[in-house]
Amino acid sequence: MAIFSLVVNHLATRDSFPNSESYRFPIEGFLSSIVLFILIGIIAGLNFKYYKKKHFSKKVETFAIIRFMTSTLGFITIMYIPVNIIIDIVAGGQTVFYYLLIGLVLTLLVSFIFVGLWYAQDIYSLYKLSIKDAEITIDSGTKITKLTYENIGCFYSENKIVYTVQNDGTIINTDFTLNELEEKINDQLFFRANRQVIIHKDAIDQIEKIENGKLQIRLKALIEDDAIAKINISRYKRNEFLNWYQNEI
């Protein structure tokens, strides 16, 4: 950061060129750049914590990442103009709107690159966690069971009771409704097939086209239960289902 700031400020004006006869070290620009970088780091860190808790905890999707980057750049823009005016006044300079605008554009461009690179690994780790290693706590009366997403084949409702079916065929009743589960689980892995069933992508064994543009889903062999032996997808949800199923994780 310091090296980048030194290079930029030495090239900003002719007097700051090292081979210039009137060379002077750009102390004001250097210090203001350091202050800006620190403030940008604080803004990006706080915004990432918010998105991690509010959005990335359930799933990591492209739209949420774009919103994170856009909102971060927006906060930087709001911070940049008054901070630069204050620094310029303190340094005894005179704010020129044109240079202020150019500086803002360059700052946003550099911030976009640095913030993207800085948080890329964290976002990718959250993505992998939300897809593979996340778990859900199943509360069924007096018994509490923790299941990872990978161990769940589907959820289904029967006689107003929602059941969790594991990949080995084990069935556990829950205190959830399907609507509550739909809000909790990752929709990159799970799909609400109809009013009775939520299925896991990896539990699907066969997809068959049937009458009236509908689809019929068969789950893998270990998941054997009459209530979910054949799961129908209506023609209205057909395209949504196929887009979800064909989307690579």
ABEGO torsion letter per residue (X at the ends): XAAAAAAAAAAABAAABAABAABBBBAAAAAAAAAAAAAAAAAAAAAAAAAAAAAAAABBBAAAAAAAAAAAAAAAAAAAAAAAAAAAAAAGBBBBAAAAAAAAAAAAAAAAAAAAAAAAAAAAAAAAAAAAABBBBBBBEABBBBBBAAABABBBBBGGBBBBBBAAGBBBBBABBAAAAAAABBAAABBBABAABBBBAAABABBBBBBGGBBBBBBBAABBBAAAABBBBBAAAAAAAAAAAABBX
